[in-house]
Amino acid sequence: MTGFIDEHRNVYGVEPICKVLPIAPSTYYLHAARRADPSRASARAQADTQLCAA
């Protein structure tokens, strides 16, 4: 769902899209921040990433 928002945010904006979809804007921004800076991910998510890379 965040991919859809990424694709259409320049046309419609994040908040209007989130009003239509069942996602809070804060949730979208949290996921976007974690994608931009993986160190912001939870300890479990970081461990999972390391396991998948090995």
C-alpha positions as CSV (number, residue, x, y, z in Angstrom):
1,M,0.0,0.0,0.0
2,T,2.9,2.4,0.7
3,G,4.1,1.7,-2.9
4,F,0.8,3.0,-4.2
5,I,1.0,6.1,-2.1
6,D,4.6,6.7,-3.3
7,E,3.5,6.4,-6.9
8,H,0.6,8.9,-6.5
9,R,1.6,11.3,-3.7
10,N,2.9,13.9,-6.2
11,V,-0.5,14.1,-7.8
12,Y,-2.9,13.8,-4.9
13,G,-0.8,14.2,-1.7
14,V,-0.4,11.7,1.1
15,E,-3.2,12.8,3.4
16,P,-6.0,12.7,0.7
17,I,-4.9,9.2,-0.4
18,C,-4.8,8.0,3.2
19,K,-8.3,9.3,3.8
20,V,-9.5,6.9,1.0
21,L,-7.3,4.0,2.0
22,P,-7.4,2.3,5.4
23,I,-4.0,3.7,6.5
24,A,-3.1,6.6,8.8
25,P,-0.7,9.2,7.3
26,S,1.6,8.7,10.3
27,T,1.8,5.0,9.5
28,Y,2.9,5.9,5.9
29,Y,5.5,8.4,7.1
30,L,6.9,5.9,9.6
31,H,7.4,3.3,6.9
32,A,8.9,5.8,4.6
33,A,11.3,6.9,7.3
34,R,12.3,3.3,7.9
35,R,12.9,2.7,4.2
36,A,15.1,5.8,4.0
37,D,17.1,4.9,7.1
38,P,17.1,1.2,7.9
39,S,18.7,1.9,11.3
40,R,15.3,3.3,12.4
41,A,13.8,-0.2,12.0
42,S,13.0,-2.3,15.1
43,A,15.7,-4.6,16.5
44,R,13.7,-7.6,15.2
45,A,13.4,-6.2,11.7
46,Q,17.1,-5.5,11.7
47,A,17.9,-9.1,12.8
48,D,15.5,-10.5,10.2
49,T,17.3,-8.4,7.5
50,Q,20.6,-9.8,8.6
51,L,19.3,-13.4,8.6
52,C,17.9,-13.0,5.1
53,A,21.1,-11.5,3.8
54,A,23.2,-14.4,5.1
